[in-house]
Amino acid sequence: MPTLVKIFLALLLCAASNSVFATTVREKTICKNDPVPSGWVIVNKTWNRGSCGNPATPQGNVWWIDEFDNLPVGTPLTICAFSSSVPSGWVPTSLQWNPSVCGAQYSTQSLPFNTYTIRYVVCTNEANSLCYPSLSQFAVISALPKTVNIPYGQSSGSSVISWYSPVSVCIWVNDGGATNQLWACSGNDGTQTWPYVAPGVSQTFMVSPSATSATPVLASVVVKGVEGIAPKIFASPVVVKVPAGQAFGSTKITYNLSGSNYPAMCVWVSNNGGAAQLWACGVGTTFSQVWPYVPKGGTSTIWLNPSHTSPSQILAAVTVTGN
């Protein structure tokens, strides 16, 4: 048997046993400004009040990192721009602005882009088995983030899906039901935002060479939506004794957004069921301010709404009575 045929058969056997190509990207977390281990890159920055210094205000104190040095040629990754340098042998293929990742969700600064999609194109270790040419069955797909934190009361969130295959492929989506939905067919690779991540639902994104069926599945990734808990609003007191001769009394309004996945909130007010008015918008998980216009013999209804232009959404409310 000719040597080249032997090599090709050996590659086929290795691929069949999943020992040549690594299609799963390993991920873990470290604290902000901790050294990034060799062979890893920063792919997201999130906030966890109970970790990494216990910050009380939203910030990127927890860094998510992916391992890149165990991936084969052709693999795409989406990483945080300006935080990780592009590894040797990899090149940026696109730049994106994603306001929900890499710390942008805790900042008011808007940049042209905050993520790179990079691809492994040149082997840096020719002796490594990962440098072998890809077989037609090999494909990879990634999601950023895989766990989408959806603000309480919102119907959906977004994740950036990137994929690569040596052959032309299509991307299919399954939300846990019996039907697969065709999403995109874009040649060998692509990067697109999926804006329909639903709370409490795990959605599977599949790479298939077919535009009529999700099978055969060459690679897949699961994205799950997690809805935050309801924010809370309080008034102290809820029954205000208005001083004699005065038309209004005061109450202290506080809110707490912890666990709601909101980094900021607006407060709207209606006196005696009248027109709603925007009172204040605060950044951070907590807010405390005095409302000095509780009408004598009437009520002030005060509620939380993420919008500063429309009062229609009510996430939490409290009614204060003036006596």
C-alpha positions as CSV (number, residue, x, y, z in Angstrom):
1,M,0.0,0.0,0.0
2,P,1.5,3.4,-1.0
3,T,2.7,5.5,2.0
4,L,0.3,8.4,1.2
5,V,-2.7,6.1,1.2
6,K,-1.6,4.7,4.6
7,I,-1.4,8.2,6.0
8,F,-4.8,9.1,4.7
9,L,-6.4,6.0,6.1
10,A,-4.7,6.6,9.5
11,L,-6.2,10.1,9.5
12,L,-9.6,8.7,8.8
13,L,-9.3,6.2,11.6
14,C,-8.1,8.9,14.0
15,A,-11.0,11.2,13.0
16,A,-13.5,8.4,13.5
17,S,-12.2,7.9,17.1
18,N,-12.4,11.7,17.7
19,S,-8.7,11.7,18.7
20,V,-7.3,14.1,16.1
21,F,-9.7,17.1,16.1
22,A,-10.9,18.8,19.2
23,T,-14.3,20.4,18.5
24,T,-15.1,21.4,22.1
25,V,-13.7,24.7,23.4
26,R,-12.8,24.5,27.1
27,E,-14.0,27.5,29.2
28,K,-13.4,28.7,32.7
29,T,-13.4,31.9,34.8
30,I,-10.8,34.0,36.5
31,C,-11.0,37.2,38.5
32,K,-10.4,40.6,36.8
33,N,-6.7,41.4,36.3
34,D,-5.6,37.9,37.3
35,P,-2.9,36.5,34.9
36,V,-4.5,34.8,31.9
37,P,-2.9,31.3,31.6
38,S,-0.8,30.6,28.6
39,G,-2.9,29.2,25.8
40,W,-6.1,31.0,26.9
41,V,-7.8,34.2,25.8
42,I,-10.5,36.5,27.3
43,V,-13.9,35.9,25.7
44,N,-16.2,37.8,28.1
45,K,-16.4,39.9,31.2
46,T,-19.3,39.6,33.6
47,W,-20.4,40.7,37.0
48,N,-20.8,38.5,40.1
49,R,-21.4,40.5,43.3
50,G,-20.4,37.4,45.4
51,S,-17.0,36.9,43.7
52,C,-13.7,38.5,42.9
53,G,-13.8,41.4,45.4
54,N,-17.6,41.4,45.9
55,P,-18.2,44.7,44.1
56,A,-21.6,46.3,44.9
57,T,-22.0,48.0,41.5
58,P,-22.1,46.2,38.1
59,Q,-18.7,45.8,36.5
60,G,-16.6,43.2,34.7
61,N,-15.0,41.6,37.8
62,V,-15.3,38.0,36.5
63,W,-13.4,37.2,33.3
64,W,-14.4,34.2,31.1
65,I,-11.5,32.6,29.2
66,D,-11.3,30.0,26.5
67,E,-8.4,27.7,25.7
68,F,-7.2,28.1,22.1
69,D,-4.0,26.1,22.0
70,N,-5.8,22.7,21.7
71,L,-7.9,23.6,18.7
72,P,-7.3,22.6,15.1
73,V,-6.6,24.8,12.1
74,G,-9.8,26.5,10.8
75,T,-11.3,27.0,14.3
76,P,-13.0,30.4,14.9
77,L,-13.2,32.1,18.3
78,T,-14.8,35.4,19.4
79,I,-12.7,37.2,21.9
80,C,-12.7,40.5,23.8
81,A,-11.0,43.2,21.8
82,F,-8.2,45.2,23.5
83,S,-8.1,42.6,26.4
84,S,-6.4,39.7,24.7
85,S,-3.8,39.9,21.9
86,V,-4.5,37.8,18.8
87,P,-2.5,34.5,19.3
88,S,0.3,33.5,17.0
89,G,-1.1,31.6,14.0
90,W,-4.5,33.3,14.4
91,V,-5.9,36.2,12.4
92,P,-8.9,38.5,13.0
93,T,-11.6,37.9,10.4
94,S,-14.2,40.4,11.6
95,L,-14.8,43.0,14.2
96,Q,-18.1,43.5,16.1
97,W,-19.8,45.7,18.6
98,N,-21.8,43.7,21.1
99,P,-23.2,45.8,24.0
100,S,-23.9,42.7,26.1
101,V,-20.4,41.2,26.4
102,C,-16.8,42.0,27.3
103,G,-17.7,44.7,29.9
104,A,-19.7,46.9,27.5
105,Q,-22.8,46.0,29.4
106,Y,-21.4,48.0,32.4
107,S,-20.1,51.0,30.5
108,T,-21.7,54.0,28.8
109,Q,-18.8,54.2,26.4
110,S,-19.6,53.1,22.8
111,L,-16.8,52.0,20.6
112,P,-16.8,50.9,16.9
113,F,-16.2,47.3,18.1
114,N,-15.4,45.4,21.3
115,T,-15.0,41.9,20.0
116,Y,-12.8,40.1,17.4
117,T,-13.7,37.0,15.6
118,I,-10.4,35.2,15.0
119,R,-9.5,32.1,13.1
120,Y,-6.6,29.6,13.4
121,V,-4.9,29.7,10.0
122,V,-1.2,28.9,10.4
123,C,0.2,26.0,12.4
124,T,2.7,27.2,15.0
125,N,3.7,23.6,15.8
126,E,4.0,21.5,12.7
127,A,4.6,18.4,14.7
128,N,1.2,18.8,16.4
129,S,-1.6,16.5,15.2
130,L,-3.8,19.6,15.1
131,C,-1.9,20.8,12.1
132,Y,-3.1,17.9,9.9
133,P,-5.5,19.0,7.1
134,S,-9.1,18.9,8.1
135,L,-11.3,16.1,6.8
136,S,-14.6,16.9,5.2
137,Q,-16.5,15.7,8.3
138,F,-14.8,18.3,10.6
139,A,-16.6,21.4,11.7
140,V,-16.8,23.7,14.7
141,I,-19.4,26.1,16.1
142,S,-19.2,28.5,19.1
143,A,-21.5,30.8,21.0
144,L,-20.8,34.0,22.9
145,P,-22.2,33.8,25.5
146,K,-23.5,30.3,25.9
147,T,-25.5,31.3,29.0
148,V,-27.5,34.5,28.2
149,N,-28.5,36.5,31.2
150,I,-31.9,38.0,30.2
151,P,-33.2,40.9,32.2
152,Y,-36.4,40.2,34.2
153,G,-39.5,40.8,32.1
154,Q,-37.8,40.8,28.8
155,S,-38.8,38.2,26.2
156,S,-35.4,37.4,24.7
157,G,-31.6,37.9,24.7
158,S,-28.8,37.6,22.1
159,S,-25.8,35.4,21.5
160,V,-23.2,35.6,18.8
161,I,-22.8,32.3,16.9
162,S,-19.7,31.6,14.8
163,W,-19.0,28.5,12.8
164,Y,-16.5,27.0,10.4
165,S,-16.4,23.9,8.1
166,P,-14.2,22.8,5.3
167,V,-17.4,22.2,3.2
168,S,-20.3,24.5,2.6
169,V,-22.8,24.2,5.5
170,C,-26.1,25.4,6.9
171,I,-27.0,26.3,10.5
172,W,-30.1,24.7,12.1
173,V,-31.7,25.6,15.4
174,N,-33.7,23.5,17.8
175,D,-35.4,25.0,20.9
176,G,-36.1,21.6,22.5
177,G,-39.0,20.6,20.3
178,A,-39.4,18.1,17.6
179,T,-38.8,20.6,14.7
180,N,-35.5,22.0,13.6
181,Q,-35.4,25.5,12.1
182,L,-33.1,26.4,9.2
183,W,-31.4,29.6,10.2
184,A,-28.5,30.3,7.7
185,C,-26.6,28.9,4.8
186,S,-23.4,30.9,4.1
187,G,-20.7,28.8,2.6
188,N,-17.9,27.5,4.8
189,D,-18.1,29.9,7.7
190,G,-20.0,32.8,9.3
191,T,-20.7,34.9,12.4
192,Q,-24.3,36.1,13.1
193,T,-26.2,37.3,16.1
194,W,-29.1,35.2,17.2
195,P,-31.5,37.6,19.0
196,Y,-34.1,35.0,20.1
197,V,-32.6,33.3,23.1
198,A,-35.7,32.7,25.3
199,P,-35.7,32.6,29.1
200,G,-35.6,29.1,30.5
201,V,-35.0,27.5,27.1
202,S,-32.0,25.7,25.8
203,Q,-31.4,26.1,22.1
204,T,-29.1,23.8,20.1
205,F,-27.3,25.3,17.0
206,M,-26.2,22.6,14.6
207,V,-23.8,22.6,11.6
208,S,-25.1,20.5,8.7
209,P,-24.1,20.2,5.1
210,S,-27.8,20.0,4.2
211,A,-30.2,22.8,3.5
212,T,-33.2,20.4,3.8
213,S,-32.4,18.6,7.0
214,A,-30.3,19.1,10.2
215,T,-28.7,15.7,9.7
216,P,-26.0,14.8,9.6
217,V,-24.9,17.1,12.4
218,L,-21.2,18.0,12.0
219,A,-20.9,20.1,15.2
220,S,-23.3,21.7,17.7
221,V,-23.4,24.1,20.6
222,V,-26.1,24.7,23.2
223,V,-27.2,28.2,24.3
224,K,-29.4,28.7,27.3
225,G,-31.4,31.8,28.4
226,V,-31.6,32.6,32.1
227,E,-34.1,35.2,33.2
228,G,-33.2,37.5,36.2
229,I,-35.3,37.7,39.3
230,A,-37.9,40.5,39.8
231,P,-36.4,43.8,41.0
232,K,-37.8,45.2,44.2
233,I,-39.1,48.7,45.1
234,F,-39.9,50.0,48.6
235,A,-41.4,53.1,50.2
236,S,-40.9,54.2,53.8
237,P,-43.4,55.1,55.0
238,V,-46.2,53.8,52.7
239,V,-48.8,56.0,54.6
240,V,-47.5,59.5,54.9
241,K,-48.8,62.0,57.4
242,V,-48.9,65.3,55.6
243,P,-48.3,68.3,57.9
244,A,-51.2,70.6,58.5
245,G,-51.4,73.4,56.0
246,Q,-49.3,71.6,53.4
247,A,-50.4,69.9,50.2
248,F,-47.7,67.2,50.0
249,G,-45.7,64.9,52.2
250,S,-42.5,62.9,51.7
251,T,-41.5,59.2,51.5
252,K,-38.2,57.6,50.9
253,I,-38.1,55.3,47.8
254,T,-35.5,52.6,47.4
255,Y,-35.0,49.9,44.8
256,N,-32.8,46.8,44.5
257,L,-31.9,45.3,41.2
258,S,-29.7,42.4,42.5
259,G,-30.2,39.3,40.4
260,S,-32.5,41.0,37.9
261,N,-29.8,41.3,35.2
262,Y,-30.4,45.1,34.9
263,P,-27.4,47.4,35.3
264,A,-29.6,50.5,35.6
265,M,-33.3,51.4,36.0
266,C,-35.7,54.3,35.7
267,V,-38.4,55.3,38.2
268,W,-41.8,56.6,37.0
269,V,-44.6,58.2,39.2
270,S,-48.3,58.9,38.9
271,N,-50.2,61.0,41.4
272,N,-53.9,60.1,41.9
273,G,-53.9,58.0,38.8
274,G,-52.9,60.9,36.6
275,A,-50.4,61.1,33.8
276,A,-47.1,59.2,34.3
277,Q,-44.0,61.2,34.7
278,L,-40.3,60.2,34.7
279,W,-38.8,60.9,38.1
280,A,-35.3,59.5,38.0
281,C,-32.9,57.0,36.4
282,G,-30.2,55.4,38.4
283,V,-27.1,53.3,37.4
284,G,-26.2,50.4,39.7
285,T,-28.2,47.9,41.6
286,T,-29.4,50.2,44.4
287,F,-31.2,53.5,44.5
288,S,-32.5,55.7,47.4
289,Q,-34.2,59.1,47.1
290,V,-37.0,61.1,48.7
291,W,-40.2,61.6,46.8
292,P,-41.6,64.9,48.3
293,Y,-44.9,65.0,46.4
294,V,-47.3,62.5,48.0
295,P,-50.6,64.4,47.8
296,K,-52.7,64.9,50.9
297,G,-55.8,62.8,50.6
298,G,-54.4,61.0,47.6
299,T,-51.8,58.5,46.3
300,S,-48.5,58.3,44.6
301,T,-47.9,55.2,42.6
302,I,-44.2,54.6,41.9
303,W,-42.8,51.9,39.6
304,L,-39.7,50.6,38.0
305,N,-39.3,50.7,34.2
306,P,-36.1,50.2,32.2
307,S,-37.2,52.8,29.6
308,H,-36.7,56.5,30.0
309,T,-39.1,57.3,27.2
310,S,-42.2,55.2,27.8
311,P,-43.8,54.4,31.2
312,S,-45.7,51.3,29.9
313,Q,-43.6,48.5,31.3
314,I,-44.0,47.9,35.1
315,L,-41.4,45.6,36.7
316,A,-42.3,46.4,40.3
317,A,-44.5,49.1,41.9
318,V,-45.5,50.6,45.3
319,T,-48.4,52.9,46.2
320,V,-48.0,55.5,48.9
321,T,-51.0,57.2,50.5
322,G,-51.1,60.7,51.9
323,N,-53.2,61.4,55.0
